[in-house]
Amino acid sequence: AMMLLGHDDRGRWLRVALATTQLPLRAVPDALSVAGILQTIELTAEACAQLGLPRRRIAVCGLNPHAGEGGRLGREEIGVIAPAVAAARQAGFDCVGPRAADT
């Protein structure tokens, strides 16, 4: 997974790990899988530990606007992303999602 790090003008850090890389946008939905998203969550938690963060809470964004609005704007959140988040939570990871990407 690729993780991007940056901070805002108040010094708050944002870390973003990507579930897919180097794909045309039209190929992204087919590239998503429960296993791939779960692996990205695991790698993100590991990176947070390596960065020395006291909390490793992970928010997983949806693919579609407004996280799909319950299937009205896409079904990837229902069929792939939410099951991956549920599996991660069951495995003990502190994660939530899918969330709207602009939150």
N, C-alpha and C positions, 0 to 999 in steps of 0.2 A: 504494500500500500504506500501511497505517497502522502506525506503530511506537510501541510503548509502552516507556517507560524508567522504571526504578525501582531503588532500592538497598536492601540489607538493613541490619541493625543493625551489621554489620561493615564497611560501606562498599563492598561488592561490588555492581557494577552488573549488571542483567539487562536485555537489550534483546529485545523480542518484536515481530516483524513478522507481521501477519495476512495470510493468503492470501485470505480473504473478509471482508467487513464488512457489517454491518446486514442479516443474513439470519435467518430462522427456522432453528433447528437442523435441521429436517427437510429444508431446501433446500440445506444445505451440501454434501453428497456430490455432488449434481448440478452444483454451481457450481465444483467443483474441476476443473482441467485441467492437463495437463503444461505448456502455455504459460503459464498463469497462475501456477503455482508457480515456474516458471523465472524469470518476471519478478519475482516477489517476492524470490527469492534474489538476483537482480541488483541490485534496489533496496536490499536489506539490505546487501549488500557496499558499495554506493556510500555509504549512510548511515554505515556504520562508518568508511569513509575520511574522510568529512566530519567525523565526530566525533573524528578524529585517532587512532583506535585502531591500534596497531602490528600487530595480527593481525586478520584478517577471517574467522575460521573460523565457519561457520554450521552449526548443528544443526537439521535439519528434523524436526519432530514428525509423528507419524502422527495420523490422525483418530480411529481406534478405540482402545479400551483395549488396552494392551500392544502398540501398533502393529499391531493386527490378528491377532497370533499366527499368522502364516503363512497367513492367509486364514480362520482359524476364527472370528474376530470381525469380519470385514469384508474386502473386497477392494480398498478404495481405496489402501491402501499398496502393493499389488502392481501394480495397474493404472494408477495415476496418480502417486503420490508418489515411489516408487522410480525410475520412468523419468525424472521431472523432476530428481531428484538426480543420476542418472547423466549426464543431458545437461549439467547445471551443472558437474559434475566434468570432463567432456570439454571444456567451454568454458574450463576453467582455474580455476574457483571452488573454494575450500577448503571443502567442505561434506560432511556426513555425514547419513545418515538413510535411511528414516524411523526415528525413535527414539520410544520410549514417551513420551508427553507429561509424565508425572510424573518423568522423569529430567532 
